[in-house]
């Protein structure tokens, strides 16, 4: 019996995507992603205005560190208590942290210790929340690939609208309103998740064990899948050398050369590409999903390449349109493969390990880009990123377990 059929057995909902449970889950993810897209704007502008670039760095770093450290435990607890339970609990914590920061901004300039404490708690809560994102999809949708493609489109829409909304709120009312709206998104997310009707877990699914035993079981399940750890190992290099450096370097080079408005148009091109990639991923169902995704990810290299080549704005937008399509298609193929190839009772733990590996590479890349850019020009770094991106495509296709993994 495949992992997919095991996930589907408890479900009684019809095969159509937009069931009551999926509508609620889609609503929870959409509002949560909107809040996530708004927050970096408030952090960069509001915290930067008070405590400078170093303050922004501290706030972001103390969010990322507990996320990477605790997410394996989040996977364990999600498998023990249920993904939905952990996600609702994480939303409750983030309602508290974001409300506290909002009140502090409304009252004046919040102390740095409050920002750091809220960031630490929020990062820890996100570590408890994130493993369940993958685990919930097979529980609310009989067609995980269709669901993942639809969720990817929602992600693209929030990435476009979230920063705009945050900028408007910052201009009209200040940072307090952004954090208050962010708290509201977590409230709506928690309510939607709580209203989902999940079938009871099988009686034999809960075995007596300790947290450390569960962590080890999750690691063994992750390690036993050569296609999975091979992708994560490749993705660590991708995060360090491509994804991590691209965001700060791309925004700087485009903004300095063409202005902030041009950067907004480029990001709009990226968002449109992500929507198109999600739509293609809904319709196209390759028998070897990771091989197809590996071919598609070739297009991501055009994002750093076009920025480094400094073409006119339309070519920049076209490069990001292609890059967004490529990354979205790969993301849907990857998420669907994880959800359908891993047994439901360990899915959250395995997801936690693969997320931790992916995020750690990006965090290292973001941390190193500043010092390295003092020695190597940003354009040269982006040329390197483009080359590495194309090499990642080749590495995925040359890795036999990745190339040969068949659709479940």
Order of alpha helices (4+ residues) and beta strands (2+ residues): alpha-alpha-alpha-alpha-alpha-alpha-alpha-alpha-alpha-alpha-alpha-alpha-alpha-alpha-alpha-alpha-alpha
